[in-house]
Structure formats: C-alpha cells, structure tokens
Amino acid sequence: SIAFSFKCEVTGIIHGIAGWFDVNFVGSTTVLTLTTAPSAETTHWYQARFLFTRPIAVNKGQILSGHMQMVANPERSHTVTVDMELEGTSIHHKQIFAMQDQQYWNLGGITTSQV
C-alpha cells in the first residue's frame, strides 16, 4: 500500500494518476539503481497510467490524498486499487485496475461520490 498526497498547483481536471518504480541493487562495493521514472532512460517497463472513469475537477491549493494498494493476482501480475479523496469536500473516488492487461482496463468496483 502506497499513501499519497498531492497539492494541486493549478485549477484543472485530473484524468488519472501515473506511477513508476525505482529498484536499488546493493552490492558489496556499489549500488545500481534501475528507475522507470519519466525523466530516466527508457526501459521496457515504461510508466503505468491509471485513467479514471470520471475525471476530478480541482482548484489550485486543494489536496488530493489517498492510497494505492497493489495485490498479487492469479494472472502473475497485480491488481491495483486507487482510493482517494479531495480533502475538505465530499469528493471520493475508488477504482480497481488489472495490471496484467496492457491497456489497464478498469475492473469495476468504482465508487465515486460528488455533491
């Protein structure tokens, strides 16, 4: 489970969230880092984009917080649940993604509430 909290720098629409990873290989005399960050040299893993079924409108200064939970699944991959809220509002979004599908199709389980 990975917690996150983002302060919105501009007013706009959030269509999804992106992710990547870094791995440190620690040897006896050196440490090598593999990163899939957008600013790094391209690897075959790239970055993952989790597109929301319903975009979220945000104002500058608002905080979007929540967590992503990754669970190994029978397809030798991961199921990712993104659960977040726009702090100080009634806006809450939860969505489940199947990482084994290269298109990262939504699996359902969506609960979005807005007032």
PDB file as gemmi writes it, atoms N, CA and C in Angstrom:
CRYST1    1.000    1.000    1.000  90.00  90.00  90.00 P 1                      
ATOM      1  N   SER A   1       0.847  -1.173   0.000  1.00  0.00           N  
ATOM      2  CA  SER A   1       0.000   0.000   0.000  1.00  0.00           C  
ATOM      3  C   SER A   1       0.892   1.234   0.000  1.00  0.00           C  
ATOM      4  N   ILE A   2       0.604   2.172  -0.867  1.00  0.00           N  
ATOM      5  CA  ILE A   2       1.391   3.397  -1.002  1.00  0.00           C  
ATOM      6  C   ILE A   2       0.473   4.592  -0.765  1.00  0.00           C  
ATOM      7  N   ALA A   3       0.760   5.351   0.281  1.00  0.00           N  
ATOM      8  CA  ALA A   3      -0.021   6.559   0.564  1.00  0.00           C  
ATOM      9  C   ALA A   3       0.485   7.698  -0.318  1.00  0.00           C  
ATOM     10  N   PHE A   4      -0.422   8.614  -0.683  1.00  0.00           N  
ATOM     11  CA  PHE A   4      -0.012   9.788  -1.447  1.00  0.00           C  
ATOM     12  C   PHE A   4      -0.822  11.000  -1.020  1.00  0.00           C  
ATOM     13  N   SER A   5      -0.267  12.158  -1.268  1.00  0.00           N  
ATOM     14  CA  SER A   5      -0.932  13.429  -1.008  1.00  0.00           C  
ATOM     15  C   SER A   5      -0.329  14.448  -1.970  1.00  0.00           C  
ATOM     16  N   PHE A   6      -1.179  15.025  -2.813  1.00  0.00           N  
ATOM     17  CA  PHE A   6      -0.726  15.992  -3.813  1.00  0.00           C  
ATOM     18  C   PHE A   6      -1.431  17.321  -3.594  1.00  0.00           C  
ATOM     19  N   LYS A   7      -0.661  18.388  -3.561  1.00  0.00           N  
ATOM     20  CA  LYS A   7      -1.248  19.727  -3.523  1.00  0.00           C  
ATOM     21  C   LYS A   7      -1.383  20.197  -4.960  1.00  0.00           C  
ATOM     22  N   CYS A   8      -2.596  20.547  -5.358  1.00  0.00           N  
ATOM     23  CA  CYS A   8      -2.864  20.967  -6.734  1.00  0.00           C  
ATOM     24  C   CYS A   8      -2.251  22.345  -6.968  1.00  0.00           C  
ATOM     25  N   GLU A   9      -1.382  22.426  -7.952  1.00  0.00           N  
ATOM     26  CA  GLU A   9      -0.675  23.673  -8.247  1.00  0.00           C  
ATOM     27  C   GLU A   9      -1.476  24.596  -9.156  1.00  0.00           C  
ATOM     28  N   VAL A  10      -2.455  24.032  -9.877  1.00  0.00           N  
ATOM     29  CA  VAL A  10      -3.296  24.815 -10.780  1.00  0.00           C  
ATOM     30  C   VAL A  10      -4.730  24.298 -10.708  1.00  0.00           C  
ATOM     31  N   THR A  11      -5.675  25.110 -11.112  1.00  0.00           N  
ATOM     32  CA  THR A  11      -7.061  24.675 -11.258  1.00  0.00           C  
ATOM     33  C   THR A  11      -7.163  23.884 -12.558  1.00  0.00           C  
ATOM     34  N   GLY A  12      -7.813  22.723 -12.506  1.00  0.00           N  
ATOM     35  CA  GLY A  12      -7.916  21.915 -13.711  1.00  0.00           C  
ATOM     36  C   GLY A  12      -8.679  20.631 -13.481  1.00  0.00           C  
ATOM     37  N   ILE A  13      -8.521  19.717 -14.402  1.00  0.00           N  
ATOM     38  CA  ILE A  13      -9.202  18.430 -14.380  1.00  0.00           C  
ATOM     39  C   ILE A  13      -8.139  17.328 -14.280  1.00  0.00           C  
ATOM     40  N   ILE A  14      -8.315  16.401 -13.321  1.00  0.00           N  
ATOM     41  CA  ILE A  14      -7.413  15.257 -13.178  1.00  0.00           C  
ATOM     42  C   ILE A  14      -8.075  14.054 -13.829  1.00  0.00           C  
ATOM     43  N   HIS A  15      -7.412  13.513 -14.844  1.00  0.00           N  
ATOM     44  CA  HIS A  15      -7.949  12.380 -15.591  1.00  0.00           C  
ATOM     45  C   HIS A  15      -7.385  11.047 -15.130  1.00  0.00           C  
ATOM     46  N   GLY A  16      -6.381  11.077 -14.271  1.00  0.00           N  
ATOM     47  CA  GLY A  16      -5.790   9.838 -13.802  1.00  0.00           C  
ATOM     48  C   GLY A  16      -4.548  10.109 -12.981  1.00  0.00           C  
ATOM     49  N   ILE A  17      -3.865   9.034 -12.678  1.00  0.00           N  
ATOM     50  CA  ILE A  17      -2.640   9.113 -11.885  1.00  0.00           C  
ATOM     51  C   ILE A  17      -1.609   8.208 -12.552  1.00  0.00           C  
ATOM     52  N   ALA A  18      -0.351   8.599 -12.475  1.00  0.00           N  
ATOM     53  CA  ALA A  18       0.714   7.811 -13.096  1.00  0.00           C  
ATOM     54  C   ALA A  18       1.630   7.243 -12.021  1.00  0.00           C  
ATOM     55  N   GLY A  19       2.307   6.156 -12.361  1.00  0.00           N  
ATOM     56  CA  GLY A  19       3.231   5.550 -11.413  1.00  0.00           C  
ATOM     57  C   GLY A  19       4.437   4.957 -12.111  1.00  0.00           C  
ATOM     58  N   TRP A  20       5.518   4.860 -11.369  1.00  0.00           N  
ATOM     59  CA  TRP A  20       6.737   4.214 -11.840  1.00  0.00           C  
ATOM     60  C   TRP A  20       7.494   3.734 -10.618  1.00  0.00           C  
ATOM     61  N   PHE A  21       8.594   3.020 -10.840  1.00  0.00           N  
ATOM     62  CA  PHE A  21       9.307   2.482  -9.692  1.00  0.00           C  
ATOM     63  C   PHE A  21      10.817   2.625  -9.866  1.00  0.00           C  
ATOM     64  N   ASP A  22      11.503   2.577  -8.729  1.00  0.00           N  
ATOM     65  CA  ASP A  22      12.956   2.529  -8.656  1.00  0.00           C  
ATOM     66  C   ASP A  22      13.330   1.289  -7.859  1.00  0.00           C  
ATOM     67  N   VAL A  23      14.381   0.600  -8.280  1.00  0.00           N  
ATOM     68  CA  VAL A  23      14.902  -0.561  -7.553  1.00  0.00           C  
ATOM     69  C   VAL A  23      16.399  -0.351  -7.355  1.00  0.00           C  
ATOM     70  N   ASN A  24      16.861  -0.504  -6.108  1.00  0.00           N  
ATOM     71  CA  ASN A  24      18.287  -0.437  -5.807  1.00  0.00           C  
ATOM     72  C   ASN A  24      18.840  -1.845  -5.668  1.00  0.00           C  
ATOM     73  N   PHE A  25      19.878  -2.142  -6.436  1.00  0.00           N  
ATOM     74  CA  PHE A  25      20.587  -3.410  -6.336  1.00  0.00           C  
ATOM     75  C   PHE A  25      21.870  -3.125  -5.547  1.00  0.00           C  
ATOM     76  N   VAL A  26      21.911  -3.595  -4.310  1.00  0.00           N  
ATOM     77  CA  VAL A  26      23.008  -3.278  -3.411  1.00  0.00           C  
ATOM     78  C   VAL A  26      24.050  -4.394  -3.458  1.00  0.00           C  
ATOM     79  N   GLY A  27      25.228  -4.045  -3.950  1.00  0.00           N  
ATOM     80  CA  GLY A  27      26.337  -4.996  -3.999  1.00  0.00           C  
ATOM     81  C   GLY A  27      27.307  -4.731  -2.867  1.00  0.00           C  
ATOM     82  N   SER A  28      28.390  -5.460  -2.845  1.00  0.00           N  
ATOM     83  CA  SER A  28      29.369  -5.294  -1.765  1.00  0.00           C  
ATOM     84  C   SER A  28      30.173  -4.006  -1.906  1.00  0.00           C  
ATOM     85  N   THR A  29      30.316  -3.491  -3.141  1.00  0.00           N  
ATOM     86  CA  THR A  29      31.098  -2.263  -3.339  1.00  0.00           C  
ATOM     87  C   THR A  29      30.346  -1.163  -4.076  1.00  0.00           C  
ATOM     88  N   THR A  30      29.189  -1.479  -4.618  1.00  0.00           N  
ATOM     89  CA  THR A  30      28.459  -0.473  -5.386  1.00  0.00           C  
ATOM     90  C   THR A  30      26.955  -0.712  -5.303  1.00  0.00           C  
ATOM     91  N   VAL A  31      26.201   0.329  -5.582  1.00  0.00           N  
ATOM     92  CA  VAL A  31      24.746   0.253  -5.641  1.00  0.00           C  
ATOM     93  C   VAL A  31      24.322   0.685  -7.041  1.00  0.00           C  
ATOM     94  N   LEU A  32      23.555  -0.167  -7.714  1.00  0.00           N  
ATOM     95  CA  LEU A  32      22.996   0.170  -9.020  1.00  0.00           C  
ATOM     96  C   LEU A  32      21.506   0.418  -8.857  1.00  0.00           C  
ATOM     97  N   THR A  33      21.011   1.452  -9.527  1.00  0.00           N  
ATOM     98  CA  THR A  33      19.591   1.779  -9.439  1.00  0.00           C  
ATOM     99  C   THR A  33      18.946   1.622 -10.803  1.00  0.00           C  
ATOM    100  N   LEU A  34      17.847   0.883 -10.841  1.00  0.00           N  
ATOM    101  CA  LEU A  34      17.002   0.780 -12.027  1.00  0.00           C  
ATOM    102  C   LEU A  34      15.804   1.670 -11.760  1.00  0.00           C  
ATOM    103  N   THR A  35      15.567   2.639 -12.635  1.00  0.00           N  
ATOM    104  CA  THR A  35      14.416   3.513 -12.465  1.00  0.00           C  
ATOM    105  C   THR A  35      13.586   3.526 -13.740  1.00  0.00           C  
ATOM    106  N   THR A  36      12.285   3.603 -13.584  1.00  0.00           N  
ATOM    107  CA  THR A  36      11.380   3.721 -14.728  1.00  0.00           C  
ATOM    108  C   THR A  36      10.725   5.096 -14.744  1.00  0.00           C  
ATOM    109  N   ALA A  37      11.330   6.058 -14.058  1.00  0.00           N  
ATOM    110  CA  ALA A  37      10.800   7.422 -13.994  1.00  0.00           C  
ATOM    111  C   ALA A  37      10.733   8.047 -15.390  1.00  0.00           C  
ATOM    112  N   PRO A  38       9.785   8.944 -15.617  1.00  0.00           N  
ATOM    113  CA  PRO A  38       9.650   9.571 -16.937  1.00  0.00           C  
ATOM    114  C   PRO A  38      10.901  10.324 -17.382  1.00  0.00           C  
ATOM    115  N   SER A  39      11.683  10.821 -16.438  1.00  0.00           N  
ATOM    116  CA  SER A  39      12.879  11.587 -16.779  1.00  0.00           C  
ATOM    117  C   SER A  39      14.101  10.700 -17.030  1.00  0.00           C  
ATOM    118  N   ALA A  40      13.971   9.393 -16.781  1.00  0.00           N  
ATOM    119  CA  ALA A  40      15.101   8.466 -16.924  1.00  0.00           C  
ATOM    120  C   ALA A  40      15.137   7.866 -18.332  1.00  0.00           C  
ATOM    121  N   GLU A  41      16.243   7.198 -18.630  1.00  0.00           N  
ATOM    122  CA  GLU A  41      16.361   6.486 -19.891  1.00  0.00           C  
ATOM    123  C   GLU A  41      15.252   5.434 -19.982  1.00  0.00           C  
ATOM    124  N   THR A  42      14.677   5.268 -21.160  1.00  0.00           N  
ATOM    125  CA  THR A  42      13.546   4.370 -21.348  1.00  0.00           C  
ATOM    126  C   THR A  42      13.918   2.911 -21.067  1.00  0.00           C  
ATOM    127  N   THR A  43      13.013   2.210 -20.385  1.00  0.00           N  
ATOM    128  CA  THR A  43      13.132   0.768 -20.190  1.00  0.00           C  
ATOM    129  C   THR A  43      11.909   0.118 -20.823  1.00  0.00           C  
ATOM    130  N   HIS A  44      11.868  -1.211 -20.842  1.00  0.00           N  
ATOM    131  CA  HIS A  44      10.692  -1.876 -21.411  1.00  0.00           C  
ATOM    132  C   HIS A  44       9.502  -1.862 -20.447  1.00  0.00           C  
ATOM    133  N   TRP A  45       9.684  -1.370 -19.205  1.00  0.00           N  
ATOM    134  CA  TRP A  45       8.572  -1.309 -18.263  1.00  0.00           C  
ATOM    135  C   TRP A  45       7.765  -0.028 -18.413  1.00  0.00           C  
ATOM    136  N   TYR A  46       8.379   1.043 -18.861  1.00  0.00           N  
ATOM    137  CA  TYR A  46       7.719   2.337 -19.028  1.00  0.00           C  
ATOM    138  C   TYR A  46       7.100   2.804 -17.707  1.00  0.00           C  
ATOM    139  N   GLN A  47       6.059   3.616 -17.805  1.00  0.00           N  
ATOM    140  CA  GLN A  47       5.306   4.053 -16.637  1.00  0.00           C  
ATOM    141  C   GLN A  47       3.884   3.509 -16.773  1.00  0.00           C  
ATOM    142  N   ALA A  48       3.208   3.421 -15.651  1.00  0.00           N  
ATOM    143  CA  ALA A  48       1.811   2.967 -15.664  1.00  0.00           C  
ATOM    144  C   ALA A  48       0.907   4.179 -15.528  1.00  0.00           C  
ATOM    145  N   ARG A  49      -0.134   4.214 -16.347  1.00  0.00           N  
ATOM    146  CA  ARG A  49      -1.125   5.280 -16.258  1.00  0.00           C  
ATOM    147  C   ARG A  49      -2.455   4.675 -15.863  1.00  0.00           C  
ATOM    148  N   PHE A  50      -3.018   5.191 -14.801  1.00  0.00           N  
ATOM    149  CA  PHE A  50      -4.294   4.715 -14.291  1.00  0.00           C  
ATOM    150  C   PHE A  50      -5.335   5.786 -14.594  1.00  0.00           C  
ATOM    151  N   LEU A  51      -6.093   5.588 -15.676  1.00  0.00           N  
ATOM    152  CA  LEU A  51      -7.071   6.586 -16.107  1.00  0.00           C  
ATOM    153  C   LEU A  51      -8.400   6.374 -15.392  1.00  0.00           C  
ATOM    154  N   PHE A  52      -8.953   7.456 -14.873  1.00  0.00           N  
ATOM    155  CA  PHE A  52     -10.215   7.392 -14.137  1.00  0.00           C  
ATOM    156  C   PHE A  52     -11.399   7.338 -15.090  1.00  0.00           C  
ATOM    157  N   THR A  53     -12.438   6.629 -14.681  1.00  0.00           N  
ATOM    158  CA  THR A  53     -13.658   6.593 -15.485  1.00  0.00           C  
ATOM    159  C   THR A  53     -14.398   7.929 -15.419  1.00  0.00           C  
ATOM    160  N   ARG A  54     -14.182   8.669 -14.333  1.00  0.00           N  
ATOM    161  CA  ARG A  54     -14.761  10.009 -14.181  1.00  0.00           C  
ATOM    162  C   ARG A  54     -13.655  10.947 -13.719  1.00  0.00           C  
ATOM    163  N   PRO A  55     -13.338  11.981 -14.513  1.00  0.00           N  
ATOM    164  CA  PRO A  55     -12.298  12.916 -14.095  1.00  0.00           C  
ATOM    165  C   PRO A  55     -12.728  13.693 -12.844  1.00  0.00           C  
ATOM    166  N   ILE A  56     -11.733  14.261 -12.161  1.00  0.00           N  
ATOM    167  CA  ILE A  56     -11.990  15.019 -10.936  1.00  0.00           C  
ATOM    168  C   ILE A  56     -11.561  16.465 -11.165  1.00  0.00           C  
ATOM    169  N   ALA A  57     -12.479  17.406 -10.968  1.00  0.00           N  
ATOM    170  CA  ALA A  57     -12.161  18.832 -11.069  1.00  0.00           C  
ATOM    171  C   ALA A  57     -11.532  19.291  -9.759  1.00  0.00           C  
ATOM    172  N   VAL A  58     -10.428  20.022  -9.859  1.00  0.00           N  
ATOM    173  CA  VAL A  58      -9.728  20.512  -8.674  1.00  0.00           C  
ATOM    174  C   VAL A  58      -9.432  22.002  -8.822  1.00  0.00           C  
ATOM    175  N   ASN A  59      -9.300  22.650  -7.688  1.00  0.00           N  
ATOM    176  CA  ASN A  59      -8.898  24.056  -7.652  1.00  0.00           C  
ATOM    177  C   ASN A  59      -7.484  24.160  -7.109  1.00  0.00           C  
ATOM    178  N   LYS A  60      -6.792  25.203  -7.526  1.00  0.00           N  
ATOM    179  CA  LYS A  60      -5.436  25.450  -7.035  1.00  0.00           C  
ATOM    180  C   LYS A  60      -5.441  25.472  -5.509  1.00  0.00           C  
ATOM    181  N   GLY A  61      -4.480  24.751  -4.915  1.00  0.00           N  
ATOM    182  CA  GLY A  61      -4.341  24.727  -3.465  1.00  0.00           C  
ATOM    183  C   GLY A  61      -5.043  23.562  -2.785  1.00  0.00           C  
ATOM    184  N   GLN A  62      -5.964  22.891  -3.481  1.00  0.00           N  
ATOM    185  CA  GLN A  62      -6.640  21.739  -2.879  1.00  0.00           C  
ATOM    186  C   GLN A  62      -5.677  20.560  -2.760  1.00  0.00           C  
ATOM    187  N   ILE A  63      -5.976  19.667  -1.804  1.00  0.00           N  
ATOM    188  CA  ILE A  63      -5.148  18.488  -1.556  1.00  0.00           C  
ATOM    189  C   ILE A  63      -5.916  17.241  -1.982  1.00  0.00           C  
ATOM    190  N   LEU A  64      -5.297  16.441  -2.847  1.00  0.00           N  
ATOM    191  CA  LEU A  64      -5.837  15.143  -3.258  1.00  0.00           C  
ATOM    192  C   LEU A  64      -5.009  14.089  -2.535  1.00  0.00           C  
ATOM    193  N   SER A  65      -5.644  13.300  -1.677  1.00  0.00           N  
ATOM    194  CA  SER A  65      -4.887  12.316  -0.894  1.00  0.00           C  
ATOM    195  C   SER A  65      -5.586  10.961  -0.924  1.00  0.00           C  
ATOM    196  N   GLY A  66      -4.805   9.939  -0.656  1.00  0.00           N  
ATOM    197  CA  GLY A  66      -5.352   8.587  -0.616  1.00  0.00           C  
ATOM    198  C   GLY A  66      -4.243   7.565  -0.624  1.00  0.00           C  
ATOM    199  N   HIS A  67      -4.551   6.394  -1.186  1.00  0.00           N  
ATOM    200  CA  HIS A  67      -3.535   5.353  -1.285  1.00  0.00           C  
ATOM    201  C   HIS A  67      -3.805   4.454  -2.481  1.00  0.00           C  
ATOM    202  N   MET A  68      -2.718   3.813  -2.935  1.00  0.00           N  
ATOM    203  CA  MET A  68      -2.792   2.788  -3.971  1.00  0.00           C  
ATOM    204  C   MET A  68      -2.385   1.490  -3.307  1.00  0.00           C  
ATOM    205  N   GLN A  69      -3.200   0.470  -3.474  1.00  0.00           N  
ATOM    206  CA  GLN A  69      -2.885  -0.831  -2.909  1.00  0.00           C  
ATOM    207  C   GLN A  69      -2.646  -1.806  -4.053  1.00  0.00           C  
ATOM    208  N   MET A  70      -1.504  -2.492  -4.012  1.00  0.00           N  
ATOM    209  CA  MET A  70      -1.152  -3.465  -5.042  1.00  0.00           C  
ATOM    210  C   MET A  70      -1.183  -4.857  -4.422  1.00  0.00           C  
ATOM    211  N   VAL A  71      -1.933  -5.778  -5.050  1.00  0.00           N  
ATOM    212  CA  VAL A  71      -2.059  -7.145  -4.551  1.00  0.00           C  
ATOM    213  C   VAL A  71      -1.749  -8.104  -5.701  1.00  0.00           C  
ATOM    214  N   ALA A  72      -0.895  -9.090  -5.439  1.00  0.00           N  
ATOM    215  CA  ALA A  72      -0.602 -10.111  -6.450  1.00  0.00           C  
ATOM    216  C   ALA A  72      -1.892 -10.846  -6.798  1.00  0.00           C  
ATOM    217  N   ASN A  73      -2.061 -11.151  -8.093  1.00  0.00           N  
ATOM    218  CA  ASN A  73      -3.272 -11.850  -8.528  1.00  0.00           C  
ATOM    219  C   ASN A  73      -2.909 -13.160  -9.232  1.00  0.00           C  
ATOM    220  N   PRO A  74      -3.893 -14.005  -9.519  1.00  0.00           N  
ATOM    221  CA  PRO A  74      -3.621 -15.315 -10.131  1.00  0.00           C  
ATOM    222  C   PRO A  74      -3.005 -15.240 -11.534  1.00  0.00           C  
ATOM    223  N   GLU A  75      -3.068 -14.085 -12.188  1.00  0.00           N  
ATOM    224  CA  GLU A  75      -2.515 -13.926 -13.530  1.00  0.00           C  
ATOM    225  C   GLU A  75      -1.018 -13.599 -13.499  1.00  0.00           C  
ATOM    226  N   ARG A  76      -0.369 -13.804 -12.339  1.00  0.00           N  
ATOM    227  CA  ARG A  76       1.042 -13.489 -12.144  1.00  0.00           C  
ATOM    228  C   ARG A  76       1.314 -12.007 -12.391  1.00  0.00           C  
ATOM    229  N   SER A  77       0.410 -11.193 -11.917  1.00  0.00           N  
ATOM    230  CA  SER A  77       0.519  -9.750 -12.051  1.00  0.00           C  
ATOM    231  C   SER A  77      -0.021  -9.125 -10.768  1.00  0.00           C  
ATOM    232  N   HIS A  78      -0.526  -7.905 -10.872  1.00  0.00           N  
ATOM    233  CA  HIS A  78      -1.070  -7.213  -9.708  1.00  0.00           C  
ATOM    234  C   HIS A  78      -2.411  -6.577 -10.035  1.00  0.00           C  
ATOM    235  N   THR A  79      -3.248  -6.526  -9.024  1.00  0.00           N  
ATOM    236  CA  THR A  79      -4.478  -5.756  -9.077  1.00  0.00           C  
ATOM    237  C   THR A  79      -4.229  -4.518  -8.226  1.00  0.00           C  
ATOM    238  N   VAL A  80      -4.500  -3.358  -8.793  1.00  0.00           N  
ATOM    239  CA  VAL A  80      -4.224  -2.091  -8.105  1.00  0.00           C  
ATOM    240  C   VAL A  80      -5.543  -1.394  -7.790  1.00  0.00           C  
ATOM    241  N   THR A  81      -5.709  -1.031  -6.529  1.00  0.00           N  
ATOM    242  CA  THR A  81      -6.872  -0.253  -6.111  1.00  0.00           C  
ATOM    243  C   THR A  81      -6.404   1.149  -5.762  1.00  0.00           C  
ATOM    244  N   VAL A  82      -7.005   2.138  -6.414  1.00  0.00           N  
ATOM    245  CA  VAL A  82      -6.725   3.541  -6.111  1.00  0.00           C  
ATOM    246  C   VAL A  82      -7.934   4.067  -5.341  1.00  0.00           C  
ATOM    247  N   ASP A  83      -7.684   4.561  -4.146  1.00  0.00           N  
ATOM    248  CA  ASP A  83      -8.749   5.082  -3.272  1.00  0.00           C  
ATOM    249  C   ASP A  83      -8.305   6.458  -2.798  1.00  0.00           C  
ATOM    250  N   MET A  84      -9.070   7.501  -3.156  1.00  0.00           N  
ATOM    251  CA  MET A  84      -8.623   8.854  -2.835  1.00  0.00           C  
ATOM    252  C   MET A  84      -9.794   9.786  -2.584  1.00  0.00           C  
ATOM    253  N   GLU A  85      -9.447  10.932  -1.995  1.00  0.00           N  
ATOM    254  CA  GLU A  85     -10.451  11.957  -1.727  1.00  0.00           C  
ATOM    255  C   GLU A  85      -9.855  13.327  -1.965  1.00  0.00           C  
ATOM    256  N   LEU A  86     -10.713  14.262  -2.284  1.00  0.00           N  
ATOM    257  CA  LEU A  86     -10.322  15.657  -2.389  1.00  0.00           C  
ATOM    258  C   LEU A  86     -10.631  16.267  -1.033  1.00  0.00           C  
ATOM    259  N   GLU A  87      -9.570  16.512  -0.254  1.00  0.00           N  
ATOM    260  CA  GLU A  87      -9.733  16.932   1.138  1.00  0.00           C  
ATOM    261  C   GLU A  87     -10.601  18.184   1.248  1.00  0.00           C  
ATOM    262  N   GLY A  88     -11.470  18.188   2.277  1.00  0.00           N  
ATOM    263  CA  GLY A  88     -12.351  19.319   2.521  1.00  0.00           C  
ATOM    264  C   GLY A  88     -13.598  19.322   1.671  1.00  0.00           C  
ATOM    265  N   THR A  89     -13.810  18.247   0.878  1.00  0.00           N  
ATOM    266  CA  THR A  89     -15.001  18.142   0.028  1.00  0.00           C  
ATOM    267  C   THR A  89     -15.625  16.758   0.238  1.00  0.00           C  
ATOM    268  N   SER A  90     -16.726  16.523  -0.417  1.00  0.00           N  
ATOM    269  CA  SER A  90     -17.351  15.196  -0.370  1.00  0.00           C  
ATOM    270  C   SER A  90     -16.928  14.331  -1.555  1.00  0.00           C  
ATOM    271  N   ILE A  91     -15.932  14.773  -2.310  1.00  0.00           N  
ATOM    272  CA  ILE A  91     -15.485  14.028  -3.494  1.00  0.00           C  
ATOM    273  C   ILE A  91     -14.562  12.896  -3.072  1.00  0.00           C  
ATOM    274  N   HIS A  92     -14.967  11.675  -3.432  1.00  0.00           N  
ATOM    275  CA  HIS A  92     -14.220  10.456  -3.118  1.00  0.00           C  
ATOM    276  C   HIS A  92     -14.247   9.585  -4.365  1.00  0.00           C  
ATOM    277  N   HIS A  93     -13.114   8.954  -4.688  1.00  0.00           N  
ATOM    278  CA  HIS A  93     -13.048   8.098  -5.875  1.00  0.00           C  
ATOM    279  C   HIS A  93     -12.264   6.835  -5.536  1.00  0.00           C  
ATOM    280  N   LYS A  94     -12.831   5.703  -5.889  1.00  0.00           N  
ATOM    281  CA  LYS A  94     -12.159   4.415  -5.711  1.00  0.00           C  
ATOM    282  C   LYS A  94     -12.317   3.637  -7.008  1.00  0.00           C  
ATOM    283  N   GLN A  95     -11.200   3.084  -7.510  1.00  0.00           N  
ATOM    284  CA  GLN A  95     -11.240   2.356  -8.770  1.00  0.00           C  
ATOM    285  C   GLN A  95     -10.201   1.239  -8.735  1.00  0.00           C  
ATOM    286  N   ILE A  96     -10.507   0.133  -9.407  1.00  0.00           N  
ATOM    287  CA  ILE A  96      -9.645  -1.049  -9.413  1.00  0.00           C  
ATOM    288  C   ILE A  96      -9.118  -1.277 -10.828  1.00  0.00           C  
ATOM    289  N   PHE A  97      -7.816  -1.577 -10.945  1.00  0.00           N  
ATOM    290  CA  PHE A  97      -7.163  -1.779 -12.235  1.00  0.00           C  
ATOM    291  C   PHE A  97      -6.451  -3.126 -12.265  1.00  0.00           C  
ATOM    292  N   ALA A  98      -6.458  -3.779 -13.433  1.00  0.00           N  
ATOM    293  CA  ALA A  98      -5.762  -5.051 -13.644  1.00  0.00           C  
ATOM    294  C   ALA A  98      -4.462  -4.772 -14.397  1.00  0.00           C  
ATOM    295  N   MET A  99      -3.310  -4.928 -13.729  1.00  0.00           N  
ATOM    296  CA  MET A  99      -2.030  -4.605 -14.349  1.00  0.00           C  
ATOM    297  C   MET A  99      -1.614  -5.587 -15.435  1.00  0.00           C  
ATOM    298  N   GLN A 100      -2.156  -6.815 -15.439  1.00  0.00           N  
ATOM    299  CA  GLN A 100      -1.767  -7.777 -16.464  1.00  0.00           C  
ATOM    300  C   GLN A 100      -2.305  -7.397 -17.833  1.00  0.00           C  
ATOM    301  N   ASP A 101      -3.305  -6.553 -17.877  1.00  0.00           N  
ATOM    302  CA  ASP A 101      -3.869  -6.085 -19.133  1.00  0.00           C  
ATOM    303  C   ASP A 101      -3.071  -4.863 -19.572  1.00  0.00           C  
ATOM    304  N   GLN A 102      -2.401  -4.938 -20.693  1.00  0.00           N  
ATOM    305  CA  GLN A 102      -1.545  -3.837 -21.134  1.00  0.00           C  
ATOM    306  C   GLN A 102      -2.303  -2.525 -21.292  1.00  0.00           C  
ATOM    307  N   GLN A 103      -3.602  -2.595 -21.435  1.00  0.00           N  
ATOM    308  CA  GLN A 103      -4.390  -1.374 -21.533  1.00  0.00           C  
ATOM    309  C   GLN A 103      -4.869  -0.897 -20.166  1.00  0.00           C  
ATOM    310  N   TYR A 104      -4.628  -1.697 -19.115  1.00  0.00           N  
ATOM    311  CA  TYR A 104      -5.036  -1.368 -17.749  1.00  0.00           C  
ATOM    312  C   TYR A 104      -6.524  -1.028 -17.678  1.00  0.00           C  
ATOM    313  N   TRP A 105      -7.336  -1.932 -18.220  1.00  0.00           N  
ATOM    314  CA  TRP A 105      -8.775  -1.718 -18.195  1.00  0.00           C  
ATOM    315  C   TRP A 105      -9.276  -1.714 -16.764  1.00  0.00           C  
ATOM    316  N   ASN A 106     -10.301  -0.952 -16.546  1.00  0.00           N  
ATOM    317  CA  ASN A 106     -10.944  -0.858 -15.251  1.00  0.00           C  
ATOM    318  C   ASN A 106     -11.697  -2.162 -14.974  1.00  0.00           C  
ATOM    319  N   LEU A 107     -11.582  -2.686 -13.758  1.00  0.00           N  
ATOM    320  CA  LEU A 107     -12.275  -3.930 -13.397  1.00  0.00           C  
ATOM    321  C   LEU A 107     -13.628  -3.700 -12.766  1.00  0.00           C  
ATOM    322  N   GLY A 108     -14.033  -2.471 -12.648  1.00  0.00           N  
ATOM    323  CA  GLY A 108     -15.271  -2.193 -11.936  1.00  0.00           C  
ATOM    324  C   GLY A 108     -14.957  -1.814 -10.509  1.00  0.00           C  
ATOM    325  N   GLY A 109     -15.911  -2.000  -9.631  1.00  0.00           N  
ATOM    326  CA  GLY A 109     -15.682  -1.661  -8.249  1.00  0.00           C  
ATOM    327  C   GLY A 109     -15.508  -0.162  -8.057  1.00  0.00           C  
ATOM    328  N   ILE A 110     -16.128   0.612  -8.924  1.00  0.00           N  
ATOM    329  CA  ILE A 110     -15.977   2.061  -8.855  1.00  0.00           C  
ATOM    330  C   ILE A 110     -16.995   2.621  -7.858  1.00  0.00           C  
ATOM    331  N   THR A 111     -16.500   3.446  -6.981  1.00  0.00           N  
ATOM    332  CA  THR A 111     -17.417   4.195  -6.132  1.00  0.00           C  
ATOM    333  C   THR A 111     -16.952   5.635  -6.149  1.00  0.00           C  
ATOM    334  N   THR A 112     -17.731   6.478  -6.771  1.00  0.00           N  
ATOM    335  CA  THR A 112     -17.421   7.904  -6.845  1.00  0.00           C  
ATOM    336  C   THR A 112     -18.607   8.657  -6.289  1.00  0.00           C  
ATOM    337  N   SER A 113     -18.345   9.564  -5.385  1.00  0.00           N  
ATOM    338  CA  SER A 113     -19.440  10.378  -4.858  1.00  0.00           C  
ATOM    339  C   SER A 113     -19.051  11.842  -4.955  1.00  0.00           C  
ATOM    340  N   GLN A 114     -19.972  12.651  -5.418  1.00  0.00           N  
ATOM    341  CA  GLN A 114     -19.772  14.087  -5.516  1.00  0.00           C  
ATOM    342  C   GLN A 114     -21.066  14.797  -5.134  1.00  0.00           C  
ATOM    343  N   VAL A 115     -20.924  15.891  -4.441  1.00  0.00           N  
ATOM    344  CA  VAL A 115     -22.096  16.707  -4.082  1.00  0.00           C  
ATOM    345  C   VAL A 115     -21.907  18.073  -4.662  1.00  0.00           C  
TER     346      VAL A 115                                                      
END                                                                             
